[in-house]
Amino acid sequence: MQLQDKRHQNGRAKGRPATALVTGAAGFGGSHLVRELLNRGHRVTGLDIVPPLHAGLLRRELEHPDFRYLWQSLQDLQPADVQGHTVVAHLAAQADTPMAFASPRYTAMQNIDGTLALLEAVHRAGGVEKLLFAGSGNEIGRPSQFPIDENHPLTPHNPYGFSKAAAELAMWAWHRAYGVPAVVLSTGVVIGPQMRREVFIFKWLWNARHGQPLVVEGGRQTRDLSFIDDVIAAWVRVIEAPAELVVGEKFFVGSGEEHTVAELAQWCLEAAGADVPIEYVGYRPGEEGQREAFSNEKARRVLGHAPKVSSREAVRLTADWVRTLVQATPEEAQPA
Ligand SMILES: NC(=O)c1ccc[n+]([C@@H]2O[C@H](COP(=O)([O-])OP(=O)(O)OC[C@H]3O[C@@H](n4cnc5c(N)ncnc54)[C@H](O)[C@@H]3O)[C@@H](O)[C@H]2O)c1
């Protein structure tokens, strides 16, 4: 991972548009990425197990002439499905940490086996210039150095973190063995419009709007919280960068800020303008002592990327979106 001979580059790379395969396209991050890539003139195939009629986050994109939806599981991906794509952005996952406690083997199957299927298909297809992987702060847990940088070893403290760490290790193994053009982009918690309703920030904003208490597990553990637009901007920079600048590299593209979970709960109350109690319950396994704040230095230096939205502003912007759900139809306004 030598960067000395790689040239710093700012903004959109010039050159031909990418033909991108986005896995997990119907999800929170995937749908935002698909939209931004189409807006920027790229051609996109979106893969997901969500049936097209239920892929509500892609409602408009499904009509776009440069978008094709592949309703298929990662596990059944064939080299022919990958051929013709210059970039693969791998976001498909069982992304829910609490669910991974209940279903660790299902989570491993989706996140590890699914990634292996993709790596094999990319390797056999040939022609892919970059394969981006969505890494998670949960792959580290309790850091030995702080702030956490890209050289920190993977030390997961929960079943979800384990599955993502194993998938990341597979990316590097296929890179070393076959030259699969791996790039890892990792974040802590990502929030914003269309975020998953199972995530604690959504639940707190929702409860605050509905006069319900906020339930906080633990409170003194910390999180690096980013806004979705900033994370997507980093992904686009990598997709549009010269391959030699990014392939074989890992980048943390979070906020770089560290906040306790108790502080985040307080921000949710303020952003929702609510006065409801916060109920503290025990830590979930592996959480006590967890710290997150990811150095932005490498992303800044190599990609010219820096987040524009602070963690606090991200909570405020997400609260604005949650408010629109409260005003929406009963179906759209269903909580998790
Ligand atoms: N949201 C966050 O805070 C966060 C933080 C760090 C990393 N990540 C990672 O970013 C990625 C996207 O997260 P998200 O929040 O958008 O999750 P999400 O659940 O909204 O999206 C994931 C999508 O993957 C699809 N999927 C799951 N298994 C599949 C399979 N076998 N084949 C095809 N599609 C499959 C799901 O149907 C879903 O639409 C995940 O890899 C997650 O681990 C998310």
PDBQT file of the ligand as one rigid body, heavy atoms in Angstrom, charges set to zero:
ROOT
HETATM    1  N1  LIG A 401     -25.542   2.332   7.501  1.00  0.00    +0.000 N 
HETATM    2  C1  LIG A 401     -24.460   2.359   8.249  1.00  0.00    +0.000 C 
HETATM    3  O1  LIG A 401     -24.418   3.014   9.295  1.00  0.00    +0.000 OA
HETATM    4  C2  LIG A 401     -23.218   1.601   7.816  1.00  0.00    +0.000 A 
HETATM    5  C3  LIG A 401     -21.999   1.873   8.450  1.00  0.00    +0.000 A 
HETATM    6  C4  LIG A 401     -20.850   1.188   8.050  1.00  0.00    +0.000 A 
HETATM    7  C5  LIG A 401     -20.934   0.264   7.018  1.00  0.00    +0.000 A 
HETATM    8  N2  LIG A 401     -22.141   0.006   6.436  1.00  0.00    +0.000 N 
HETATM    9  C6  LIG A 401     -22.196  -0.977   5.355  1.00  0.00    +0.000 C 
HETATM   10  O2  LIG A 401     -22.736  -0.294   4.222  1.00  0.00    +0.000 OA
HETATM   11  C7  LIG A 401     -23.502  -1.195   3.437  1.00  0.00    +0.000 C 
HETATM   12  C8  LIG A 401     -24.888  -0.637   3.206  1.00  0.00    +0.000 C 
HETATM   13  O3  LIG A 401     -25.537  -0.464   4.449  1.00  0.00    +0.000 OA
HETATM   14  P1  LIG A 401     -27.025   0.083   4.510  1.00  0.00    +0.000 P 
HETATM   15  O4  LIG A 401     -27.181   0.794   5.796  1.00  0.00    +0.000 OA
HETATM   16  O5  LIG A 401     -27.345   0.767   3.236  1.00  0.00    +0.000 OA
HETATM   17  O6  LIG A 401     -27.835  -1.295   4.611  1.00  0.00    +0.000 OA
HETATM   18  P2  LIG A 401     -29.228  -1.697   3.953  1.00  0.00    +0.000 P 
HETATM   19  O7  LIG A 401     -29.727  -2.869   4.742  1.00  0.00    +0.000 OA
HETATM   20  O8  LIG A 401     -30.118  -0.520   3.815  1.00  0.00    +0.000 OA
HETATM   21  O9  LIG A 401     -28.812  -2.189   2.502  1.00  0.00    +0.000 OA
HETATM   22  C9  LIG A 401     -28.240  -3.449   2.243  1.00  0.00    +0.000 C 
HETATM   23  C10 LIG A 401     -28.935  -4.050   1.042  1.00  0.00    +0.000 C 
HETATM   24  O10 LIG A 401     -28.288  -5.295   0.738  1.00  0.00    +0.000 OA
HETATM   25  C11 LIG A 401     -29.270  -6.182   0.277  1.00  0.00    +0.000 C 
HETATM   26  N3  LIG A 401     -28.775  -7.560   0.416  1.00  0.00    +0.000 N 
HETATM   27  C12 LIG A 401     -28.522  -8.221   1.559  1.00  0.00    +0.000 A 
HETATM   28  N4  LIG A 401     -28.069  -9.463   1.293  1.00  0.00    +0.000 NA
HETATM   29  C13 LIG A 401     -28.031  -9.576  -0.055  1.00  0.00    +0.000 A 
HETATM   30  C14 LIG A 401     -27.646 -10.618  -0.943  1.00  0.00    +0.000 A 
HETATM   31  N5  LIG A 401     -27.219 -11.796  -0.492  1.00  0.00    +0.000 N 
HETATM   32  N6  LIG A 401     -27.741 -10.402  -2.278  1.00  0.00    +0.000 NA
HETATM   33  C15 LIG A 401     -28.191  -9.213  -2.761  1.00  0.00    +0.000 A 
HETATM   34  N7  LIG A 401     -28.573  -8.186  -1.958  1.00  0.00    +0.000 NA
HETATM   35  C16 LIG A 401     -28.491  -8.363  -0.619  1.00  0.00    +0.000 A 
HETATM   36  C17 LIG A 401     -30.469  -5.899   1.169  1.00  0.00    +0.000 C 
HETATM   37  O11 LIG A 401     -31.681  -6.382   0.579  1.00  0.00    +0.000 OA
HETATM   38  C18 LIG A 401     -30.409  -4.383   1.282  1.00  0.00    +0.000 C 
HETATM   39  O12 LIG A 401     -31.224  -3.736   0.320  1.00  0.00    +0.000 OA
HETATM   40  C19 LIG A 401     -23.485  -2.520   4.179  1.00  0.00    +0.000 C 
HETATM   41  O13 LIG A 401     -22.465  -3.321   3.623  1.00  0.00    +0.000 OA
HETATM   42  C20 LIG A 401     -23.129  -2.148   5.601  1.00  0.00    +0.000 C 
HETATM   43  O14 LIG A 401     -22.476  -3.200   6.270  1.00  0.00    +0.000 OA
HETATM   44  C21 LIG A 401     -23.282   0.658   6.808  1.00  0.00    +0.000 A 
ENDROOT
TORSDOF 0
